[in-house]
Amino acid sequence: MSRLNDKYKNEVVPSLQKEFGIKNMMAVPRLEKIIINVGVGEAIQNAKVLDTARAELGQITGQMPVISRAKKSISAFKLRKGVAIACYVTLRSRRMYEFFDRLVNIVLPRVRDFRGVSPKAFDGRGNYTLGVKDQLVFPEIDYTKVEKSRGMNITIVTSARNDKEAFALLRGLGMPFRESQ
């Protein structure tokens, strides 16, 4: 078991039960999955760019990314339906907890001018999405081998029924939220 999973069971569950008056332990909000998506717009002209993005995402997560294809054609972007333009990974259970632990304790503090993540990025159903502008903040990436910096979207899917429960869950797990002004 991971360190973060133990913290969730021993500290976060009792505090959430007390805060929201949840009697059943199984009804307490928990992390369900984390989806990391890297969109590669340049892949329209050069398909090799997607391979490097896929390899880097694989290094970061420890899991082989799936290639995502365009759902419809957009002539303004010279994009045709079915062209590979992104790659993503869905992490669950042990790998999810390990990635979240690294994200909170290693990656986010390495972001330049970091003052915390926005508490307003919830979707209304208890899921949280944040964007990372550069893959170099991950310690697994060797910066000498990177030809172009790429951003990624990280979506944290929880079983929380609303944003308030999800906020309490992520705060309990150590997510560094910015103090709202």
C-alpha positions, 0 to 999 in steps of 0.5 A: 500500500502507498503512503497516501492510501494509508493517510486516506484510510487513517486520517482523511476518512474519519475527518470527512465522516465527522465534517459531513456527518457521514455514518457509513464509511463506504459513503465517504468521498474517495479518489476514483481515477486520475486522467492525464491528457497531452494534446499535440496539435503539431501531430497534424503535420508531423506524426513523430511528435506524438511518439515523443509525447507518448514516451514522456507521458509513459515515463511520468506515469509508469503506464503506456498512454493511449492515442486519441484521435480527432472526432470531427474535421475542423478545416480552420486547423487543417484537421481531419477526422481520425487523425491522431492528435493527443495521448492520455493515461487513466490511472487507478488504485496504487498508481493513482495514489503514487502519482497524486503523492508525487504531484502534490509533494514534488511536482507542484512545488517545482512550478515557478512562482507557485502559490497554490492551485485554484480552488475554483477549478471544480466542475460541479460534480466533485471532479478537479482539473488542473493544467501543467504548462511544462512537462519538465517539472516532473523529475522523471523527465530528462531535460537534455532530451526534451526538444519542446515543452508540452503542457498537460491536463490532469483531471482528478475524478472523485466519488464526491457528490459535490464540490464542497466534499471534493475540496475537503477530500483533496485538502485532506490528501494534501492538495495545496489550494491557494487562499482565496482573496 
